[in-house]
């Protein structure tokens, strides 16, 4: 009989058969452009505001030294705070968090501009409405309202977060309600991956001394892939 045995990507079942040299796995997409974005923020909660922060997310390692966050007032479209950023953003080990001490305004229509080291605006978002910037790096630009907000009843331990799965900022959407903060890490219900899911025949055993035993075919993968509905079809070389 033939046994289909899935590799550790999908199963913990060990193999008792000899292990031939593995098939090289597919290589990641190499032409993906490094991208950074505003991934999470907290600006208002019940009683005195605390734990305010803005988190920068990314799809690969990006040095954001020289980048800055510019906060805009929805009343008049004027910048009111600038924070300089530094460090390495990594989707595996570190999202960069800029903390604030009661400096982020509570809306409405207040904005946040993420600006790179050559003063280009990468992203200009707002909460509780949109605004047009009238000075600073985003001058003349209209913000994109994220469509979700916090209020005076919110928890200081919650935040507004992007969720979804993909490689680019456009693959993610803002969660419709505040959720427990995950500052510094990928959010719950968010998966950042720039590798195409792929499966292949990775290992097999079909012949041995004496009576054949431990026959199997193993399926390998480069990330979690649900192979329900897949099948292995064996062909006879004689005809």
C-alpha positions as CSV (number, residue, x, y, z in Angstrom):
1,X,0.0,0.0,0.0
2,X,1.0,3.6,-0.5
3,X,1.0,6.1,2.3
4,X,0.9,9.9,1.8
5,X,2.9,11.5,4.5
6,X,3.0,15.3,4.8
7,X,6.2,17.0,5.9
8,X,6.6,19.2,9.0
9,X,5.0,22.1,7.2
10,X,1.8,20.3,7.8
11,X,2.4,17.3,10.1
12,X,4.7,16.2,12.9
13,X,4.7,12.5,11.8
14,X,8.2,11.2,11.6
15,X,9.6,9.2,8.7
16,X,11.1,5.8,9.3
17,X,12.3,5.6,5.7
18,X,15.8,6.5,4.5
19,X,16.0,10.2,3.5
20,X,17.3,11.0,0.0
21,X,18.7,14.4,-0.8
22,X,15.7,16.9,-0.6
23,X,14.4,18.7,-3.6
24,X,15.5,22.4,-3.3
25,X,12.5,24.5,-2.2
26,X,11.2,27.3,-4.4
27,X,13.0,30.6,-3.9
28,X,11.1,33.6,-2.5
29,X,10.0,36.4,-4.8
30,X,13.2,38.5,-5.1
31,X,11.8,41.6,-6.8
32,X,9.5,42.6,-4.0
33,X,10.1,46.3,-3.1
34,X,10.7,47.1,0.5
35,X,7.7,49.0,1.8
36,X,6.8,50.6,5.1
37,X,3.5,51.9,6.4
38,X,1.5,53.0,9.5
39,X,0.4,49.6,10.9
40,X,-1.1,50.4,14.3
41,X,-1.9,53.4,16.6
42,X,-3.5,54.4,19.9
43,X,-4.5,58.0,20.7
44,X,-7.4,58.0,23.1
45,X,-8.8,56.1,26.0
46,X,-11.0,56.5,29.1
47,X,-9.8,59.0,31.7
48,X,-6.3,60.4,31.1
49,X,-4.8,59.3,27.8
50,X,-1.9,57.0,28.1
51,X,0.1,54.4,26.1
52,X,-0.2,56.6,23.0
53,X,1.9,55.3,20.1
54,X,2.2,54.9,16.3
55,X,3.7,51.7,14.9
56,X,5.5,51.4,11.6
57,X,5.1,48.1,9.8
58,X,7.1,46.7,6.8
59,X,7.3,43.7,4.4
60,X,11.0,43.1,4.7
61,X,13.9,44.6,6.6
62,X,14.0,48.4,6.0
63,X,16.2,50.9,7.8
64,X,13.9,53.8,8.7
65,X,16.6,56.0,10.1
66,X,15.8,59.5,8.9
67,X,12.1,58.9,8.5
68,X,9.6,60.9,10.6
69,X,6.0,61.0,11.7
70,X,4.3,64.4,11.3
71,X,1.1,64.9,13.2
72,X,-1.5,67.3,11.7
73,X,-4.4,69.2,13.3
74,X,-7.7,68.7,11.7
75,X,-8.7,72.2,12.6
76,X,-6.7,74.2,10.0
77,X,-4.5,71.5,8.5
78,X,-1.4,72.6,10.3
79,X,1.3,70.3,11.6
80,X,1.7,70.2,15.4
81,X,4.3,67.6,16.2
82,X,7.2,65.9,14.4
83,X,9.0,62.7,15.7
84,X,12.2,61.5,14.1
85,X,12.4,57.7,13.6
86,X,15.4,55.4,13.6
87,X,16.2,51.7,13.5
88,X,15.6,48.6,11.5
89,X,12.0,47.6,10.7
90,X,11.6,43.8,10.3
91,X,8.4,41.8,9.8
92,X,10.0,38.9,11.7
93,X,11.6,40.6,14.7
94,X,10.7,44.2,15.1
95,X,8.1,46.8,14.1
96,X,9.3,50.3,15.0
97,X,7.1,52.0,17.7
98,X,7.1,55.7,18.3
99,X,5.7,56.4,21.8
100,X,4.0,59.7,22.7
101,X,3.2,61.2,26.1
102,X,-0.3,62.6,25.6
103,X,0.7,64.4,22.5
104,X,-1.6,62.8,19.9
105,X,-4.7,64.8,19.5
106,X,-8.1,63.1,19.9
107,X,-9.7,64.2,16.7
108,X,-11.7,64.9,14.8
109,X,-10.0,64.8,11.4
110,X,-6.5,64.8,12.9
111,X,-3.8,63.3,10.6
112,X,-0.5,61.4,10.6
113,X,2.0,61.6,7.8
114,X,4.8,59.1,7.4
115,X,7.7,60.8,5.7
116,X,10.9,59.2,4.4
117,X,14.5,60.4,4.6
118,X,14.2,62.6,1.5
119,X,11.1,64.2,2.8
120,X,8.7,62.3,0.5
121,X,5.3,61.5,2.1
122,X,4.8,57.7,2.0
123,X,1.4,57.7,3.7
124,X,-1.0,60.4,5.0
125,X,-3.8,59.0,7.1
126,X,-6.4,60.5,9.4
127,X,-9.0,59.4,11.9
128,X,-12.5,60.7,12.6
129,X,-12.6,62.4,9.2
130,X,-10.2,63.7,6.6
131,X,-8.2,66.9,6.2
132,X,-6.1,68.8,3.7
133,X,-2.6,69.6,4.9
134,X,-1.7,73.3,4.6
135,X,1.9,73.2,5.6
136,X,4.8,70.8,6.2
137,X,5.8,67.8,4.0
138,X,2.1,66.8,3.2
139,X,1.2,70.4,2.1
140,X,-1.6,70.4,-0.4
141,X,-2.4,66.7,0.2
142,X,-5.7,65.3,1.4
143,X,-5.5,62.6,4.0
144,X,-7.1,59.1,3.8
145,X,-9.6,58.5,6.6
146,X,-8.9,55.0,8.1
147,X,-12.6,54.7,8.9
148,X,-12.2,53.6,12.5
149,X,-11.6,55.6,15.7
150,X,-11.1,55.5,19.4
151,X,-13.1,57.5,22.0
152,X,-13.2,58.5,25.7
153,X,-14.5,55.0,26.6
154,X,-11.7,53.0,24.9
155,X,-9.2,51.0,26.9
156,X,-5.6,52.3,27.2
157,X,-4.5,48.8,26.3
158,X,-6.3,48.7,22.9
159,X,-5.3,50.1,19.5
160,X,-6.4,50.6,15.9
161,X,-4.8,47.9,13.7
162,X,-4.3,46.7,10.2
163,X,-5.3,43.1,9.5
164,X,-5.2,40.7,6.5
165,X,-2.6,38.7,4.6
166,X,-0.2,39.8,1.9
167,X,3.0,41.6,1.1
168,X,2.1,45.2,0.3
169,X,0.3,47.9,2.4
170,X,-2.6,47.7,0.0
171,X,-3.2,44.0,1.1
172,X,-4.3,45.1,4.6
173,X,-7.3,46.8,5.9
174,X,-8.1,48.6,9.2
175,X,-10.0,46.4,11.8
176,X,-13.4,47.9,12.3
177,X,-13.0,48.1,16.1
178,X,-10.1,48.7,18.6
179,X,-8.4,45.5,19.7
180,X,-5.7,44.6,22.3
181,X,-2.5,46.3,21.4
182,X,0.3,44.3,19.8
183,X,2.8,47.2,19.6
184,X,6.1,46.1,18.2
185,X,4.8,42.9,16.6
186,X,2.6,41.8,13.7
187,X,-1.0,42.3,14.6
188,X,-3.4,39.5,15.4
189,X,-5.1,38.4,12.2
190,X,-2.3,39.8,10.2
191,X,0.2,37.8,8.2
192,X,3.0,39.4,6.2
193,X,4.5,37.2,3.6
194,X,6.1,37.9,0.2
195,X,6.6,34.2,-0.6
196,X,4.3,32.5,-3.0
197,X,2.7,29.4,-1.5
198,X,4.0,26.3,-3.3
199,X,3.9,22.5,-2.8
200,X,6.0,19.7,-4.4
201,X,6.9,16.1,-4.1
202,X,9.8,16.3,-1.6
203,X,10.6,12.7,-0.7
204,X,9.7,9.1,-1.6
205,X,10.5,5.4,-1.0
206,X,9.3,2.6,-3.3
207,X,11.8,-0.3,-3.3
208,X,14.0,-2.1,-0.8
209,X,15.6,-5.5,0.0
210,X,13.1,-8.3,0.7
211,X,9.5,-7.4,0.8
212,X,8.8,-3.8,0.1
213,X,7.8,-1.8,3.2
214,X,7.6,1.7,4.4
215,X,6.6,3.0,1.0
216,X,5.5,6.6,1.1
217,X,5.4,9.9,-0.8
218,X,6.0,13.1,1.1
219,X,4.6,16.5,0.1
220,X,6.8,19.6,0.9
221,X,5.8,23.2,1.1
222,X,7.4,26.7,1.6
223,X,4.6,27.9,3.9
224,X,1.4,26.6,5.3
225,X,-0.7,25.3,2.4
226,X,-4.0,23.5,2.8
227,X,-3.7,20.5,0.4
228,X,-7.2,19.2,0.9
229,X,-8.5,18.1,-2.5
230,X,-5.0,17.5,-3.9
231,X,-4.1,14.0,-5.0
232,X,-1.2,11.8,-6.0
233,X,-1.7,9.8,-9.2
234,X,0.7,6.9,-9.9
235,X,1.5,5.9,-13.5
236,X,2.7,2.6,-14.9
237,X,5.8,3.1,-17.1
238,X,4.9,0.0,-19.1
239,X,2.2,1.3,-21.4
